[in-house]
Amino acid sequence: MCVPVALAVAGGLAGAAGSVIQGNAQAKAYEQQAQVAQQNARLAELQGERELERGAREEQRFRRQQRQFQGTQRTALAASGVQMGGSALSVLADTAQGIEEDAAMIRFNTLQSKWERDAQAVNFINEANAARANASNAKTAGRLGAFTTLLTSGLNIAGMTAGIPSGKTFGNSTIRVPMGAPMRPGPNQLGFFRRYDNGAGHY
């Protein structure tokens, strides 16, 4: 194997290896992105669960405070001598309705916060899936690049070796195979050169 061919072989192998290494490096970076995104998704889910717990505690605290207020309100109405009917009942009913409306708003805000956390989790999960797909594509691209490099190098080397003259000796004569000719002479070619050799250079 001559030096140019050896260099071409080495270059092709190095290029193929470099393509695989580059593809694996890109895939590793994407896999790390996927891992971070997956962790963020889990964190968002946990935060959503905490939002529900926080909202439940807030509603319980609010209702406890309002029950105390209602008790104070009834005591005040009774102490004033107002009969528990008519306007007094209307006042108590309005108070109870206001409590329920405020409690409903607390639940709504809690669910909205939970929904926002769930949306963040879904976005992170989609980001993780996209990063994993990119990692797989990067590995595939690296392998395809390596295959293409090896194929191109093989074709180039074949072209280089096809142009190298090869010497074959028959008797006192040497056959020089021109570029593109078969390396091994056929029977007709051998007979031609034997006649030429036996005739001392005369056909």
ChimeraX attribute file (.defattr): number of C-alpha atoms within 10 A of each C-alpha:
attribute: neighborCount
match mode: 1-to-1
recipient: residues
	/A:1	7
	/A:2	9
	/A:3	8
	/A:4	12
	/A:5	17
	/A:6	12
	/A:7	13
	/A:8	16
	/A:9	17
	/A:10	13
	/A:11	15
	/A:12	23
	/A:13	16
	/A:14	14
	/A:15	19
	/A:16	23
	/A:17	19
	/A:18	16
	/A:19	22
	/A:20	21
	/A:21	16
	/A:22	18
	/A:23	23
	/A:24	20
	/A:25	16
	/A:26	19
	/A:27	23
	/A:28	17
	/A:29	16
	/A:30	21
	/A:31	21
	/A:32	16
	/A:33	19
	/A:34	24
	/A:35	18
	/A:36	15
	/A:37	21
	/A:38	21
	/A:39	16
	/A:40	18
	/A:41	24
	/A:42	18
	/A:43	16
	/A:44	22
	/A:45	21
	/A:46	15
	/A:47	18
	/A:48	24
	/A:49	16
	/A:50	15
	/A:51	20
	/A:52	18
	/A:53	12
	/A:54	13
	/A:55	21
	/A:56	16
	/A:57	12
	/A:58	16
	/A:59	18
	/A:60	13
	/A:61	12
	/A:62	15
	/A:63	16
	/A:64	12
	/A:65	13
	/A:66	17
	/A:67	14
	/A:68	10
	/A:69	13
	/A:70	16
	/A:71	12
	/A:72	12
	/A:73	16
	/A:74	17
	/A:75	11
	/A:76	12
	/A:77	17
	/A:78	13
	/A:79	9
	/A:80	9
	/A:81	8
	/A:82	13
	/A:83	11
	/A:84	13
	/A:85	10
	/A:86	9
	/A:87	11
	/A:88	16
	/A:89	14
	/A:90	12
	/A:91	15
	/A:92	17
	/A:93	12
	/A:94	12
	/A:95	16
	/A:96	15
	/A:97	12
	/A:98	13
	/A:99	18
	/A:100	14
	/A:101	12
	/A:102	15
	/A:103	19
	/A:104	13
	/A:105	13
	/A:106	17
	/A:107	17
	/A:108	13
	/A:109	15
	/A:110	22
	/A:111	16
	/A:112	15
	/A:113	19
	/A:114	22
	/A:115	15
	/A:116	16
	/A:117	21
	/A:118	20
	/A:119	16
	/A:120	19
	/A:121	24
	/A:122	17
	/A:123	17
	/A:124	22
	/A:125	20
	/A:126	16
	/A:127	19
	/A:128	24
	/A:129	18
	/A:130	16
	/A:131	21
	/A:132	21
	/A:133	15
	/A:134	18
	/A:135	24
	/A:136	18
	/A:137	15
	/A:138	22
	/A:139	21
	/A:140	16
	/A:141	17
	/A:142	23
	/A:143	20
	/A:144	16
	/A:145	20
	/A:146	23
	/A:147	18
	/A:148	16
	/A:149	21
	/A:150	20
	/A:151	14
	/A:152	13
	/A:153	21
	/A:154	15
	/A:155	11
	/A:156	16
	/A:157	18
	/A:158	12
	/A:159	13
	/A:160	14
	/A:161	15
	/A:162	16
	/A:163	13
	/A:164	12
	/A:165	15
	/A:166	15
	/A:167	9
	/A:168	14
	/A:169	9
	/A:170	11
	/A:171	10
	/A:172	9
	/A:173	13
	/A:174	12
	/A:175	15
	/A:176	13
	/A:177	17
	/A:178	13
	/A:179	13
	/A:180	12
	/A:181	12
	/A:182	11
	/A:183	15
	/A:184	11
	/A:185	13
	/A:186	9
	/A:187	8
	/A:188	9
	/A:189	11
	/A:190	14
	/A:191	12
	/A:192	11
	/A:193	18
	/A:194	17
	/A:195	13
	/A:196	14
	/A:197	16
	/A:198	12
	/A:199	10
	/A:200	10
	/A:201	10
	/A:202	8
	/A:203	11
